[in-house]
Amino acid sequence: MRCVIARYPFELTKGGVLASMKGVRPEPVTGESVTIGRHRYPVKQVGQVVTRQDRRDFTAVEVTRAMTRLGFTCHGRPGTAPVGVDGPTPLRATSAPLGGTGSTTA
């Protein structure tokens, strides 16, 4: 898959990312993260390993977008639902105390 990170084009594949991250120890997760294999890595660490660029050159959003398109599970800050997974919505939060599920389908 072709993607642009920090204004540079990259041709990334899921297998290539898995191979690049093999043997890399995950740093502590304090912000956005991505699950690769059995480990959860900060997206900035993944971006640095995969692109060989300095972490200051790209944003977490760019790497998260690329990893999501490749099929990896991306997570927001710790304690939040994974990106793309149904989480609490205003409708669900409002209807929960009333005994509702917040579902718009019957």
C-alpha positions in Angstrom: 0.0 0.0 0.0 1.3 3.4 -0.9 1.1 6.1 1.8 2.6 9.4 2.5 4.2 10.0 5.9 6.0 13.3 6.6 5.6 14.3 2.9 7.6 11.2 1.8 5.9 8.3 -0.1 6.3 4.8 1.3 5.2 1.5 0.0 4.1 -0.4 3.1 2.8 -4.0 3.4 1.5 -5.7 6.5 4.2 -8.4 6.2 6.9 -5.7 5.9 5.7 -3.9 9.0 5.6 -7.2 10.9 9.2 -8.0 9.8 10.4 -4.5 10.7 8.9 -4.7 14.2 10.1 -8.3 14.9 12.5 -8.2 17.8 11.8 -4.6 18.7 10.9 -4.0 22.4 7.7 -2.0 22.9 8.2 1.3 24.7 5.7 2.3 27.4 2.4 3.4 25.9 1.4 6.9 26.9 -0.5 8.1 23.8 -1.8 6.5 20.6 -0.7 2.9 20.0 -1.0 0.1 17.5 -1.2 -3.7 18.1 1.3 -5.5 16.0 1.5 -9.3 16.6 1.1 -9.8 20.4 2.6 -6.4 21.3 1.2 -2.9 21.6 3.6 -0.2 20.4 3.4 3.6 20.5 2.6 4.7 17.0 5.6 7.1 17.0 7.9 4.1 17.7 6.4 2.2 14.8 6.7 5.2 12.5 10.3 5.6 13.4 11.2 2.0 12.8 9.2 1.6 9.6 10.2 4.9 8.0 13.6 5.3 9.6 12.7 9.0 10.2 13.0 11.1 13.3 9.8 11.0 15.4 9.5 14.8 15.2 9.1 14.6 11.4 5.7 12.9 11.3 2.5 12.9 13.3 0.8 10.1 15.2 -2.2 10.6 12.9 -0.2 9.9 9.8 1.1 6.6 11.2 -2.3 5.6 12.7 -4.0 6.1 9.3 -1.4 4.0 7.5 -1.5 1.2 10.1 -5.3 1.1 10.1 -5.4 0.9 6.3 -2.9 -2.1 6.6 -5.3 -3.9 9.0 -3.6 -3.3 12.3 -5.7 -2.4 15.4 -5.0 1.2 16.5 -5.8 2.6 19.9 -6.3 6.1 21.2 -4.9 7.2 24.5 -4.8 4.5 27.1 -8.2 3.8 28.5 -10.1 4.7 25.3 -11.7 2.3 22.8 -9.7 1.2 19.7 -10.1 3.5 16.7 -13.0 2.3 14.6 -14.7 0.4 17.3 -18.2 1.4 18.5 -17.7 3.3 21.7 -20.0 5.4 23.8 -21.9 7.9 21.8 -24.0 10.8 23.1 -27.1 8.7 22.3 -25.9 5.7 24.2 -24.8 7.8 27.2 -28.1 9.7 27.4 -30.3 6.6 27.0 -28.4 4.3 29.4 -29.8 5.8 32.6 -33.3 5.5 31.1 -32.8 1.7 30.5 -32.2 2.1 26.7 -29.4 0.6 24.7 -29.0 3.7 22.5 -29.4 1.6 19.4 -31.1 3.2 16.4 -32.2 -0.2 15.1 -35.2 -2.1 16.5 
